[in-house]
């Protein structure tokens, strides 16, 4: 998978996610499969339990089907999934 600023337009449901940094200490280290997404949260299945994680409060490592791991700040992901397609992201590098 080619990593570009357009990665925030990707569909995250079904991918693996792990929280590497967070303002909420209980989120750090939490990982699982993304099964749902709202404007402000991801729902992860972790150890058989659904966990809601606030996007803005966390930095995520997403693992996609081809084995690619990408770190994304949750602040870039805030918004409805269908509206992220319309969002333009400035290139940071």
N, CA, C and O atoms as CSV, one atom per row, in Angstrom:
chain,resi,resn,atom,element,x,y,z
A,1,UNK,N,N,0.838,-1.166,0.000
A,1,UNK,CA,C,0.000,0.000,0.000
A,1,UNK,C,C,0.886,1.234,0.000
A,1,UNK,O,O,1.854,1.308,0.757
A,2,UNK,N,N,0.564,2.184,-0.832
A,2,UNK,CA,C,1.323,3.418,-0.909
A,2,UNK,C,C,0.826,4.367,0.183
A,2,UNK,O,O,-0.373,4.623,0.286
A,3,UNK,N,N,1.745,4.885,0.992
A,3,UNK,CA,C,1.389,5.767,2.095
A,3,UNK,C,C,1.475,7.209,1.617
A,3,UNK,O,O,2.550,7.691,1.259
A,4,UNK,N,N,0.340,7.893,1.612
A,4,UNK,CA,C,0.248,9.295,1.218
A,4,UNK,C,C,-0.677,10.004,2.198
A,4,UNK,O,O,-1.299,9.352,3.036
A,5,UNK,N,N,-0.779,11.327,2.109
A,5,UNK,CA,C,-1.743,12.028,2.979
A,5,UNK,C,C,-3.182,11.565,2.753
A,5,UNK,O,O,-4.039,11.786,3.610
A,6,UNK,N,N,-3.460,10.929,1.618
A,6,UNK,CA,C,-4.807,10.437,1.333
A,6,UNK,C,C,-5.179,9.220,2.171
A,6,UNK,O,O,-6.293,8.710,2.053
A,7,UNK,N,N,-4.267,8.747,3.011
A,7,UNK,CA,C,-4.547,7.566,3.837
A,7,UNK,C,C,-5.726,7.830,4.767
A,7,UNK,O,O,-6.414,6.886,5.157
A,8,UNK,N,N,-5.979,9.080,5.133
A,8,UNK,CA,C,-7.106,9.378,6.024
A,8,UNK,C,C,-8.439,9.163,5.325
A,8,UNK,O,O,-9.477,9.128,5.985
A,9,UNK,N,N,-8.434,9.018,4.014
A,9,UNK,CA,C,-9.659,8.722,3.261
A,9,UNK,C,C,-9.944,7.222,3.192
A,9,UNK,O,O,-10.976,6.813,2.660
A,10,UNK,N,N,-9.062,6.424,3.711
A,10,UNK,CA,C,-9.192,4.970,3.653
A,10,UNK,C,C,-10.318,4.490,4.568
A,10,UNK,O,O,-10.664,5.160,5.541
A,11,UNK,N,N,-10.875,3.346,4.256
A,11,UNK,CA,C,-11.893,2.707,5.104
A,11,UNK,C,C,-11.182,1.954,6.220
A,11,UNK,O,O,-10.356,1.081,5.952
A,12,UNK,N,N,-11.495,2.283,7.468
A,12,UNK,CA,C,-10.800,1.695,8.610
A,12,UNK,C,C,-11.549,0.507,9.208
A,12,UNK,O,O,-10.953,-0.270,9.954
A,13,UNK,N,N,-12.819,0.347,8.908
A,13,UNK,CA,C,-13.574,-0.780,9.457
A,13,UNK,C,C,-13.002,-2.077,8.896
A,13,UNK,O,O,-12.856,-2.236,7.684
A,14,UNK,N,N,-12.683,-2.995,9.797
A,14,UNK,CA,C,-12.094,-4.268,9.416
A,14,UNK,C,C,-10.590,-4.310,9.573
A,14,UNK,O,O,-9.993,-5.385,9.512
A,15,UNK,N,N,-9.966,-3.165,9.773
A,15,UNK,CA,C,-8.515,-3.151,9.956
A,15,UNK,C,C,-8.176,-3.268,11.437
A,15,UNK,O,O,-9.001,-2.977,12.303
A,16,UNK,N,N,-6.963,-3.693,11.707
A,16,UNK,CA,C,-6.494,-3.782,13.081
A,16,UNK,C,C,-6.043,-2.406,13.558
A,16,UNK,O,O,-5.496,-1.628,12.777
A,17,UNK,N,N,-6.265,-2.105,14.817
A,17,UNK,CA,C,-5.854,-0.813,15.370
A,17,UNK,C,C,-5.275,-1.008,16.766
A,17,UNK,O,O,-5.731,-1.849,17.541
A,18,UNK,N,N,-4.267,-0.213,17.058
A,18,UNK,CA,C,-3.687,-0.195,18.396
A,18,UNK,C,C,-3.443,1.261,18.756
A,18,UNK,O,O,-3.027,2.053,17.910
A,19,UNK,N,N,-3.699,1.614,20.003
A,19,UNK,CA,C,-3.511,2.984,20.452
A,19,UNK,C,C,-2.130,3.097,21.072
A,19,UNK,O,O,-1.812,2.411,22.043
A,20,UNK,N,N,-1.308,3.978,20.495
A,20,UNK,CA,C,0.070,4.120,20.959
A,20,UNK,C,C,0.239,5.266,21.954
A,20,UNK,O,O,1.027,5.162,22.894
A,21,UNK,N,N,-0.493,6.351,21.751
A,21,UNK,CA,C,-0.451,7.492,22.673
A,21,UNK,C,C,-1.864,8.011,22.848
A,21,UNK,O,O,-2.686,7.944,21.935
A,22,UNK,N,N,-2.131,8.530,24.035
A,22,UNK,CA,C,-3.458,9.066,24.298
A,22,UNK,C,C,-3.431,9.980,25.505
A,22,UNK,O,O,-2.630,9.803,26.422
A,23,UNK,N,N,-4.322,10.962,25.490
A,23,UNK,CA,C,-4.510,11.825,26.651
A,23,UNK,C,C,-5.217,11.054,27.763
A,23,UNK,O,O,-5.105,11.410,28.936
A,24,UNK,N,N,-5.928,10.022,27.405
A,24,UNK,CA,C,-6.631,9.155,28.357
A,24,UNK,C,C,-5.745,7.933,28.602
A,24,UNK,O,O,-5.572,7.110,27.703
A,25,UNK,N,N,-5.195,7.807,29.780
A,25,UNK,CA,C,-4.250,6.741,30.084
A,25,UNK,C,C,-4.779,5.337,29.890
A,25,UNK,O,O,-4.002,4.422,29.613
A,26,UNK,N,N,-6.081,5.140,30.026
A,26,UNK,CA,C,-6.667,3.817,29.868
A,26,UNK,C,C,-6.701,3.325,28.433
A,26,UNK,O,O,-6.887,2.131,28.198
A,27,UNK,N,N,-6.526,4.220,27.466
A,27,UNK,CA,C,-6.539,3.842,26.055
A,27,UNK,C,C,-5.214,3.266,25.581
A,27,UNK,O,O,-5.198,2.431,24.677
A,28,UNK,N,N,-4.100,3.693,26.172
A,28,UNK,CA,C,-2.765,3.311,25.691
A,28,UNK,C,C,-2.600,1.792,25.763
A,28,UNK,O,O,-2.828,1.174,26.803
A,29,UNK,N,N,-2.200,1.210,24.639
A,29,UNK,CA,C,-2.010,-0.233,24.558
A,29,UNK,C,C,-3.245,-1.006,24.142
A,29,UNK,O,O,-3.156,-2.195,23.834
A,30,UNK,N,N,-4.396,-0.348,24.128
A,30,UNK,CA,C,-5.633,-1.008,23.709
A,30,UNK,C,C,-5.556,-1.298,22.215
A,30,UNK,O,O,-5.181,-0.425,21.433
A,31,UNK,N,N,-5.900,-2.492,21.823
A,31,UNK,CA,C,-5.850,-2.863,20.417
A,31,UNK,C,C,-6.962,-3.819,20.066
A,31,UNK,O,O,-7.536,-4.470,20.939
A,32,UNK,N,N,-7.265,-3.903,18.786
A,32,UNK,CA,C,-8.305,-4.808,18.330
A,32,UNK,C,C,-8.679,-4.512,16.888
A,32,UNK,O,O,-7.958,-3.820,16.170
A,33,UNK,N,N,-9.804,-5.043,16.485
A,33,UNK,CA,C,-10.322,-4.853,15.136
A,33,UNK,C,C,-11.375,-3.755,15.174
A,33,UNK,O,O,-12.246,-3.751,16.044
A,34,UNK,N,N,-11.293,-2.819,14.222
A,34,UNK,CA,C,-12.289,-1.751,14.130
A,34,UNK,C,C,-13.566,-2.340,13.541
A,34,UNK,O,O,-13.553,-2.875,12.432
A,35,UNK,N,N,-14.672,-2.241,14.285
A,35,UNK,CA,C,-15.947,-2.783,13.810
A,35,UNK,C,C,-16.986,-1.696,13.591
A,35,UNK,O,O,-18.040,-1.962,13.013
A,36,UNK,N,N,-16.712,-0.484,14.038
A,36,UNK,CA,C,-17.662,0.600,13.849
A,36,UNK,C,C,-16.975,1.942,13.939
A,36,UNK,O,O,-15.911,2.085,14.541
A,37,UNK,N,N,-17.619,2.933,13.318
A,37,UNK,CA,C,-17.049,4.274,13.336
A,37,UNK,C,C,-18.175,5.286,13.326
A,37,UNK,O,O,-19.126,5.169,12.552
A,38,UNK,N,N,-18.060,6.280,14.191
A,38,UNK,CA,C,-18.975,7.414,14.188
A,38,UNK,C,C,-18.143,8.666,13.960
A,38,UNK,O,O,-16.949,8.585,13.669
A,39,UNK,N,N,-18.772,9.812,14.094
A,39,UNK,CA,C,-18.067,11.064,13.861
A,39,UNK,C,C,-16.880,11.243,14.804
A,39,UNK,O,O,-15.832,11.736,14.387
A,40,UNK,N,N,-17.030,10.852,16.059
A,40,UNK,CA,C,-16.003,11.100,17.063
A,40,UNK,C,C,-15.368,9.857,17.661
A,40,UNK,O,O,-14.433,9.984,18.451
A,41,UNK,N,N,-15.836,8.656,17.318
A,41,UNK,CA,C,-15.321,7.460,17.965
A,41,UNK,C,C,-15.084,6.310,16.977
A,41,UNK,O,O,-15.685,6.243,15.905
A,42,UNK,N,N,-14.188,5.416,17.385
A,42,UNK,CA,C,-14.029,4.118,16.758
A,42,UNK,C,C,-14.520,3.095,17.767
A,42,UNK,O,O,-14.330,3.273,18.970
A,43,UNK,N,N,-15.153,2.019,17.293
A,43,UNK,CA,C,-15.510,0.899,18.147
A,43,UNK,C,C,-14.572,-0.246,17.796
A,43,UNK,O,O,-14.538,-0.711,16.657
A,44,UNK,N,N,-13.809,-0.693,18.793
A,44,UNK,CA,C,-12.863,-1.787,18.624
A,44,UNK,C,C,-13.361,-3.012,19.370
A,44,UNK,O,O,-13.933,-2.891,20.453
A,45,UNK,N,N,-13.149,-4.184,18.801
A,45,UNK,CA,C,-13.381,-5.430,19.531
A,45,UNK,C,C,-12.039,-5.840,20.113
A,45,UNK,O,O,-11.119,-6.218,19.389
A,46,UNK,N,N,-11.944,-5.759,21.432
A,46,UNK,CA,C,-10.714,-6.074,22.144
A,46,UNK,C,C,-11.020,-7.133,23.187
A,46,UNK,O,O,-11.810,-6.896,24.101
A,47,UNK,N,N,-10.404,-8.293,23.059
A,47,UNK,CA,C,-10.617,-9.417,23.964
A,47,UNK,C,C,-12.101,-9.786,24.063
A,47,UNK,O,O,-12.608,-10.097,25.140
A,48,UNK,N,N,-12.780,-9.745,22.919
A,48,UNK,CA,C,-14.184,-10.129,22.855
A,48,UNK,C,C,-15.160,-9.074,23.344
A,48,UNK,O,O,-16.370,-9.301,23.323
A,49,UNK,N,N,-14.665,-7.938,23.780
A,49,UNK,CA,C,-15.512,-6.863,24.302
A,49,UNK,C,C,-15.436,-5.650,23.377
A,49,UNK,O,O,-14.347,-5.294,22.926
A,50,UNK,N,N,-16.574,-5.006,23.084
A,50,UNK,CA,C,-16.517,-3.765,22.301
A,50,UNK,C,C,-16.034,-2.613,23.180
A,50,UNK,O,O,-16.482,-2.453,24.315
A,51,UNK,N,N,-15.128,-1.829,22.646
A,51,UNK,CA,C,-14.586,-0.663,23.345
A,51,UNK,C,C,-14.725,0.546,22.432
A,51,UNK,O,O,-14.315,0.492,21.273
A,52,UNK,N,N,-15.296,1.639,22.936
A,52,UNK,CA,C,-15.386,2.878,22.190
A,52,UNK,C,C,-14.196,3.756,22.543
A,52,UNK,O,O,-13.892,3.966,23.718
A,53,UNK,N,N,-13.523,4.269,21.513
A,53,UNK,CA,C,-12.332,5.092,21.697
A,53,UNK,C,C,-12.574,6.435,21.003
A,53,UNK,O,O,-12.946,6.477,19.831
A,54,UNK,N,N,-12.363,7.514,21.728
A,54,UNK,CA,C,-12.511,8.853,21.168
A,54,UNK,C,C,-11.346,9.114,20.221
A,54,UNK,O,O,-10.185,8.990,20.613
A,55,UNK,N,N,-11.650,9.476,18.977
A,55,UNK,CA,C,-10.612,9.673,17.966
A,55,UNK,C,C,-9.654,10.801,18.350
A,55,UNK,O,O,-8.437,10.648,18.239
A,56,UNK,N,N,-10.194,11.917,18.796
A,56,UNK,CA,C,-9.386,13.104,19.043
A,56,UNK,C,C,-8.377,12.918,20.174
A,56,UNK,O,O,-7.383,13.640,20.242
A,57,UNK,N,N,-8.624,11.964,21.052
A,57,UNK,CA,C,-7.782,11.775,22.233
A,57,UNK,C,C,-6.686,10.739,22.032
A,57,UNK,O,O,-5.987,10.403,22.988
A,58,UNK,N,N,-6.513,10.219,20.809
A,58,UNK,CA,C,-5.584,9.100,20.645
A,58,UNK,C,C,-4.788,9.194,19.348
A,58,UNK,O,O,-5.187,9.859,18.392
A,59,UNK,N,N,-3.652,8.506,19.350
A,59,UNK,CA,C,-2.847,8.286,18.145
A,59,UNK,C,C,-2.907,6.784,17.871
A,59,UNK,O,O,-2.613,5.976,18.752
A,60,UNK,N,N,-3.289,6.416,16.649
A,60,UNK,CA,C,-3.560,5.033,16.297
A,60,UNK,C,C,-2.478,4.463,15.394
A,60,UNK,O,O,-1.927,5.174,14.553
A,61,UNK,N,N,-2.175,3.184,15.565
A,61,UNK,CA,C,-1.415,2.395,14.601
A,61,UNK,C,C,-2.421,1.469,13.931
A,61,UNK,O,O,-2.982,0.582,14.575
A,62,UNK,N,N,-2.649,1.678,12.639
A,62,UNK,CA,C,-3.566,0.834,11.889
A,62,UNK,C,C,-2.775,-0.171,11.078
A,62,UNK,O,O,-1.777,0.177,10.447
A,63,UNK,N,N,-3.223,-1.431,11.096
A,63,UNK,CA,C,-2.609,-2.473,10.277
A,63,UNK,C,C,-3.634,-2.895,9.240
A,63,UNK,O,O,-4.730,-3.344,9.574
A,64,UNK,N,N,-3.258,-2.743,7.976
A,64,UNK,CA,C,-4.153,-3.070,6.882
A,64,UNK,C,C,-3.912,-4.483,6.401
A,64,UNK,O,O,-2.968,-5.142,6.838
A,65,UNK,N,N,-4.753,-4.948,5.513
A,65,UNK,CA,C,-4.728,-6.331,5.048
A,65,UNK,C,C,-3.420,-6.766,4.420
A,65,UNK,O,O,-3.064,-7.942,4.494
A,66,UNK,N,N,-2.694,-5.845,3.801
A,66,UNK,CA,C,-1.433,-6.216,3.157
A,66,UNK,C,C,-0.243,-6.167,4.109
A,66,UNK,O,O,0.897,-6.332,3.677
A,67,UNK,N,N,-0.494,-5.939,5.411
A,67,UNK,CA,C,0.566,-5.928,6.405
A,67,UNK,C,C,1.147,-4.554,6.694
A,67,UNK,O,O,1.992,-4.415,7.578
A,68,UNK,N,N,0.710,-3.547,5.970
A,68,UNK,CA,C,1.199,-2.190,6.176
A,68,UNK,C,C,0.700,-1.647,7.510
A,68,UNK,O,O,-0.481,-1.776,7.833
A,69,UNK,N,N,1.597,-1.038,8.285
A,69,UNK,CA,C,1.227,-0.408,9.550
A,69,UNK,C,C,1.451,1.091,9.407
A,69,UNK,O,O,2.528,1.532,9.005
A,70,UNK,N,N,0.424,1.871,9.740
A,70,UNK,CA,C,0.467,3.315,9.583
A,70,UNK,C,C,0.053,3.963,10.898
A,70,UNK,O,O,-0.946,3.572,11.500
A,71,UNK,N,N,0.824,4.957,11.342
A,71,UNK,CA,C,0.472,5.715,12.543
A,71,UNK,C,C,-0.247,6.986,12.111
A,71,UNK,O,O,0.269,7.758,11.304
A,72,UNK,N,N,-1.453,7.197,12.658
A,72,UNK,CA,C,-2.264,8.360,12.301
A,72,UNK,C,C,-2.786,9.004,13.573
A,72,UNK,O,O,-3.299,8.328,14.465
A,73,UNK,N,N,-2.650,10.319,13.644
A,73,UNK,CA,C,-3.208,11.075,14.756
A,73,UNK,C,C,-4.725,11.099,14.597
A,73,UNK,O,O,-5.235,11.418,13.523
A,74,UNK,N,N,-5.436,10.766,15.653
A,74,UNK,CA,C,-6.884,10.712,15.606
A,74,UNK,C,C,-7.536,12.043,15.288
A,74,UNK,O,O,-8.670,12.074,14.810
A,75,UNK,N,N,-6.845,13.143,15.542
A,75,UNK,CA,C,-7.399,14.462,15.228
A,75,UNK,C,C,-7.657,14.618,13.736
A,75,UNK,O,O,-8.556,15.359,13.339
A,76,UNK,N,N,-6.881,13.932,12.906
A,76,UNK,CA,C,-7.089,13.979,11.461
A,76,UNK,C,C,-8.297,13.164,11.027
A,76,UNK,O,O,-8.811,13.355,9.925
A,77,UNK,N,N,-8.752,12.265,11.874
A,77,UNK,CA,C,-9.835,11.349,11.521
A,77,UNK,C,C,-11.194,11.785,12.035
A,77,UNK,O,O,-12.202,11.147,11.731
A,78,UNK,N,N,-11.242,12.875,12.818
A,78,UNK,CA,C,-12.514,13.327,13.376
A,78,UNK,C,C,-13.420,13.772,12.240
A,78,UNK,O,O,-13.011,14.542,11.371
A,79,UNK,N,N,-14.633,13.290,12.254
A,79,UNK,CA,C,-15.621,13.595,11.229
A,79,UNK,C,C,-16.293,12.319,10.769
A,79,UNK,O,O,-15.795,11.215,10.989
A,80,UNK,N,N,-17.421,12.495,10.134
A,80,UNK,CA,C,-18.127,11.326,9.623
A,80,UNK,C,C,-17.302,10.651,8.533
A,80,UNK,O,O,-16.642,11.328,7.745
A,81,UNK,N,N,-17.337,9.335,8.486
A,81,UNK,CA,C,-16.522,8.619,7.500
A,81,UNK,C,C,-16.789,9.080,6.065
A,81,UNK,O,O,-15.857,9.196,5.270
A,82,UNK,N,N,-18.039,9.339,5.733
A,82,UNK,CA,C,-18.364,9.753,4.367
A,82,UNK,C,C,-17.870,11.168,4.067
A,82,UNK,O,O,-17.629,11.496,2.905
A,83,UNK,N,N,-17.715,12.007,5.083
A,83,UNK,CA,C,-17.211,13.363,4.872
A,83,UNK,C,C,-15.692,13.409,4.752
A,83,UNK,O,O,-15.148,14.359,4.189
A,84,UNK,N,N,-15.002,12.399,5.271
A,84,UNK,CA,C,-13.541,12.361,5.139
A,84,UNK,C,C,-13.107,12.265,3.685
A,84,UNK,O,O,-12.005,12.694,3.341
A,85,UNK,N,N,-13.953,11.710,2.828
A,85,UNK,CA,C,-13.615,11.609,1.414
A,85,UNK,C,C,-13.491,12.985,0.776
A,85,UNK,O,O,-12.718,13.169,-0.165
A,86,UNK,N,N,-14.244,13.943,1.281
A,86,UNK,CA,C,-14.248,15.294,0.713
A,86,UNK,C,C,-13.138,16.170,1.289
A,86,UNK,O,O,-12.797,17.204,0.713
A,87,UNK,N,N,-12.575,15.757,2.429
A,87,UNK,CA,C,-11.586,16.577,3.121
A,87,UNK,C,C,-10.262,16.560,2.393
A,87,UNK,O,O,-9.815,15.511,1.929
A,88,UNK,N,N,-9.622,17.740,2.290
A,88,UNK,CA,C,-8.288,17.791,1.720
A,88,UNK,C,C,-7.284,17.990,2.846
A,88,UNK,O,O,-7.506,18.790,3.756
A,89,UNK,N,N,-6.186,17.262,2.779
A,89,UNK,CA,C,-5.146,17.282,3.797
A,89,UNK,C,C,-3.885,17.880,3.190
A,89,UNK,O,O,-3.452,17.477,2.110
A,90,UNK,N,N,-3.305,18.839,3.890
A,90,UNK,CA,C,-2.039,19.395,3.418
A,90,UNK,C,C,-0.923,18.375,3.640
A,90,UNK,O,O,-0.873,17.695,4.665
A,91,UNK,N,N,-0.055,18.288,2.681
A,91,UNK,CA,C,1.070,17.355,2.790
A,91,UNK,C,C,2.034,17.847,3.849
A,91,UNK,O,O,2.453,19.004,3.812
A,92,UNK,N,N,2.391,16.995,4.789
A,92,UNK,CA,C,3.249,17.370,5.898
A,92,UNK,C,C,4.709,17.084,5.644
A,92,UNK,O,O,5.549,17.459,6.462
A,93,UNK,N,N,5.050,16.435,4.543
A,93,UNK,CA,C,6.438,16.143,4.263
A,93,UNK,C,C,6.766,16.411,2.824
A,93,UNK,O,O,7.907,16.218,2.404
